[in-house]
Amino acid sequence: MFILSIAEKEDEGAYAVMDEDGYRALYLFEEEDDAERYAGLLEADDHPPMVVVEVPDELAINTCNMYNYRYVIISEDDFVIPPPQYDYIQKDKMA
């Protein structure tokens, strides 16, 4: 799995999206290319530069479950666009 983090701040958290109910969901990309494309979309929307960080699948999911984080697994068949009002940098223990 691949997550996004602000460049040079990988130890400070991972990119997550907040839904309309106020819950944060960590995006877990199955494909590195998809994570890189999404990072490019974020940067085009004036977000700070992002880096793609690879994390073991089980570690990512177990960490989310342990800390009650919601997560979304983005497969190669999914198409996601950054929602400007609901993005969030989530503190986590995976990076």
Secondary structure, 3 states (H helix, E strand, C coil): CEEEEECCCHHHCEEEEECCCCCEEEEEECCHHHHHHHHHHHHHCCCCCEEEEECCHHHHHHHHHHCCCEEEEECCCCCCCCCCCCEEEECCCCC
